[in-house]
Structures are given as C-alpha cells and as structure tokens.
Amino acid sequence: MFILSKLLWLVANPAALLAIALAIGLALCLFRRRRRLGFAILVTGVAAFLVNAVVPTGLYLMRELEDRFPAPAALPERVDGVILLSGFLRMGTSVDRDQVQVNESADRLTAFLSLARRFPDARLVFTGGSASIFPDAPTEASLARVLLAEIGAPLERITFEDRSRNTAENARYSHELIQPRPGETWLLVTSAFHMPRAVACFRKVGWAVVPYPTDYQTGGPGTVGLTFDPVNGWAALNLAVHEVVGLFAYRVLGYTDEIWPAPEG
C-alpha cells in the first residue's frame, strides 16, 4: 500500500493530471475525427491553468489546513517530551553531496531546538525512516542524527525512531518506542498544514499530544488574494490537495478515526 500510494500520487497530483490532460488533448487534435474533442480538452486545461494561476486556490486550502490547529497561546509549565516529525531534509541531495541539506520545512527543526532549550528536562524524539520506495535508501533519522550532532544538539536526550515511512507509522512506532504514561504532556512539532493529519494519527494510537505548528506557508486573514503566480500557485495546490487526499485516505484505511480533526476542549 505504501509503494502504491507513492506511485499513484506521481500521476494523480493536480499538476500531473493537468499535464496528462493537455497531452491527451494535443494528441487528439492530430486526428480529424477527434479534433473537436481534443481542442475542448486543451481549452479546458489551459483555462484551469490560468484560473489557478490567478485565483490562489491552493493557498486558500493551505490556510484552512494551517488554521485548524492554532499555535498555543501559552505552553504548559511542564513538558515531558517533544516530538519532531521528519520531512525537512533534502534526502537525495544530502546523499549525492555527502552533506546534510534541509528544505523549506526547516522551521520544524528550529522550533524543535528552541523547545529543547526551553524545556531542558523534556525527552526529545525524532521520528522518520525512509519514504523511498527503494529498500536500501538511508533513513531520515540517520541523516538527522548527523545534522543534529553538527549543530550541537543534545543527542543524549534524543530518541531516534527510524522505521516509519509515513505519518501513521510516525505515530505508531514512536508510541511503541516511547510508551508515554497517562497524564504526560508531549508537544508535537510539524508543519502547520500537516498538523491535522499528524494529530489524527497520534490520537489513533492513544497519544494525546499538544500541537505545536510551525513552517507556515500562508499569512493571516486578507493576505491571500488574486495574483498571477502560476509556479507557486500550482505548487501550493499540489501540497494542499496532497494533505486533503491524505486526510480522506487515512480515514478510509483506518489510520485515523476522523477526517477533519479539531482541537479538543
């Protein structure tokens, strides 16, 4: 199922579907009997491209995801542990260049380090195996360990979970490894747009975490408006749709108990 989901998304993401539609439309235009249909597909595809380039649909969806779990107004006085989800490393480049590289989600790491300093007695967890379909690929935990050592993070406090391949397994394997006690307070650090799915996965395994969202892709109310930015527009749409589809898929597969989780209380 893991490999199938990876392969399906390669051809089912919005940008890929648009490219496939345009290619089909162009191919049909080469045949006289199918030229009208091909032209209609091309016009529809170009219109969809232009509309999403002007109307930031992806950013609207992203903001809904990011606002679902607001950043806590005040943190608890006692924090027993902090969990950092993987996803901020550029795995391919890191391996090719033999130097650990971070991507645009590196705010997860800086937030984690800040919380580690703020709560010096808290246990720390990094969770992330390999999201590659190739079995011999390095794990994110192995590269994260190198990076954290290089920047002087307290490795003696960090537990590395290296088996998980997706968010559901992040929660499951981390819970098995840590075995948190009832009543403990654990903070969960991940990108704000990813927090709904992450929280739902941790709730599924019985771990009531406190969301600590970071890596915001959108501003506050009124900051998203009409523009012409096809590159960022389609990138945001791909990311937002991936999360929305993930929320539905995880519920169908039984990885979570809710499609659109909300803060408790």
Buried (B, 14 or more C-beta within 10 A) or exposed (E): EEEEBBEEBEEBBBBEBBBEBBEBBBEBBEEEEBEEBBBEBBEBBBEBBEEBBBBBBBBBBBBBBBBBBEBEEEBEEEBBBBBBBBBBBBBEEBBEEEEBBBEEBBBBBBBBBBBBEEBEEBBBBBBBBBBBEEEEBBBBBBBBBEBBEEEEBEEEBBBBBBBBBBBBBBBBBBBEBBEBEEEBBBBBBBBBBBBBBBBBBBBBBEBBBBBBBBBBBBEEEEEBEEEEBEEBBBBBBBBBBBBBBBBEBBBEEEBBEBBEBEEEE
